[in-house]
Amino acid sequence: MTKYEQGKNLEAFNRLYREMDQIYHGLAVRLGMSDSGFIILYTIAELGEGCLQKDIAAWCSLSRQTVNSSIQNLKAQGFLTLESGRGREKGVFLTQEGKSLIEKKIFPVMEMEKSAFEEMSPEESRKMLELMGKYVQFFREQAAERLL
């Protein structure tokens, strides 16, 4: 494969990445949520109640500041509560309204993802994950060498 073809493949990959980001943004908007609020509620649905803000930040690759700000907004809207844990740690819990919100808005998105993933064969999905993991590893190494 030539460098030109590799460059075109990278452009196509970046377009797909941005398109996925736009799909999630569009879902958040249609659901009446901010992107970070959507991601945080989605993450709580995956990790379970009682998870820590630092766990949410790590899981969804958001800054702790963004997570804290969004959690405070979701708390003010009546969807979350914070409960003290060890030291300064606070567990994040859903209120009844938060549980209802996740059931009505987050779980259907998770079901759409699952359905889309199941459209691929097991071999295709395994290969996609393997190659994406490899790309992320190489990119992380390049970033560490050059920028971090």
C-alpha positions, 0 to 999 in steps of 0.5 A: 500500500502506498503512502497516498493510500495509507493517507486516504485510509486515515482520512476515511477512519477520521471521518468515521470517528467524527461521524460516530461522535456526531451520532452520539451528539445528535442522540444527546440533543434529541434526548434533551441532554448535554453530551457530557450529561449523556455520557455520564448517565450512560457510564453510570448505567454501565458501571452501576450506582455508587461508582466514583467520579474518578471512575466515571472520568477514567471510563469515558475519558473526560476530565475530572472537571467536566465530570464534576460539573456535569454531575453537579448539573445532573444533581441540580436537575434531581437525577443524581445524589452524591454520598460520602465514601472513603476520604474525599471520595463520593459515590454517585447514585441515581434518584428515582427520576435518574433511574427513570431517565436512564430507563427511558433514554439511555437503555434504548441507546444501548439497545441500538448499539447492541443491535448494530453490533450484532449486525456484524458477524462474531469474526467481524466484531472481534477483528474490529475490536482487535484492530481498533485496540491496536490503533489506539495503542500505537497512537497512544505511544506516538502521543507519549513520545512526541507530546506528553 
